Amino acid sequence: MSTSAYLSTYGVNCQSSDCTVTFLIPDNCTFTLSQDSESTHLIIVELGPDEKDPSTIFESVNTTFNYEVNGELSIAFVLPDVTIAIPDENPHLPIKKPRIIISSLKQ
């Protein structure tokens, strides 16, 4: 599934009590893992230090999550906001990127 300049494709492979998420991000970006107040696991994609734009060269990354105690797992990608230029309009219109959610995978 193609998504944005910060996340090319992603896939999920669940076996036993683990789910591995494999995804492609620009080679000048990094990702960190976190968890929100609703127990959703967050994959946060950010530009590397001193970078202004995401690269067009993508690299494959994967990370594994364990199912929660109740047998459910929610995962969300959090991507940077994007700014687009519109001729003869506001030249730096920010666009808030929504979360891409892989939700409620059940064991």
N, C-alpha and C positions, 0 to 999 in steps of 0.2 A: 504494500500500500504506500503510494507516494504522498508525502505530506507537505513539506515546506523546504525553505533554504537551509534550515537547521536540522531537519530530520528527513532523510530520503525515504527509507523504508524501514519497517520493523516486522518482527514475527515473534511468536510465542510458542514454546515447546514445553509441555507439562508432562512430567513423568513422576510417578510415586508422589512424594510430598514436595517436590521442587518444580518451579517454573523458571525456565531460562528465557530471557528476553534478549533477542539479537537485533541490533539496530545499526543504521549507518548515519554517522554525523560528519560534518566537515572536519578535515584534518587539522584545522586551526581552532577547533572548539574542544572543550572539556565537558565532562559530566560529573555530577555529584549525586549522591543518594540521600534522601531524607524521608520523613514520614509526617503527614499532617495530623491534625487533631481528630480526624475521622478514620485514622489508621490506613489511609491510602499511601502506598509507597510511591514516592516521587522520584523521577529521573529528571534532573534539572540540567539542561543543556545551556552552556554559556560560551561566548567568545573567549579565546585565550587572551592573556594580558597583552596590551598594546595592539590588539587587532581591531579593525573597524568594520570589516565585512566578512561574512562566512566564505570560506573557500568553496570552489566548485569540485574539489577532490574530496571524496568521502572515504571514511575508513569504517570497517566493521568492528563493533564492540558488543560484548554480551555481559550480562549480569544475571545472577540466579537469586530467586526469592523463594522462601519456604511459605507454605500455606499457613495462614493464621490458625489459631486454636480451633475456631469454628469451621474450618475447612474452606474458607473463602479468602480470596486475595484480590485486592484492587491496586492497580498500577496506573500512574498518570505521568505523561511527559509534560514538562513545563519548559516552554521555549521562549526565547527573547522576543520582545516586541519588535515589529518591523516598521520602518519608515519608508513611505513611497513618495515619489514626486508626481504631481499632477500638473501638467502644463496649464498656465493661466489661472491656477488656483493656489491654494496654500501649498507651497513647494515641499513642505516637510510634514505631511500628514501621518501621524503615528497610527499604527494598526495594532491593536492588542491581539496577540495570538492566543487562541483558546487552548486549554489543556486537551491533549489527546489521551483519552482514558481507555484502558483495558480493564474492564470492571467485572467484579464478582465471578472470577474463575472459581469453579467449585471442584473440590477433590472428589 
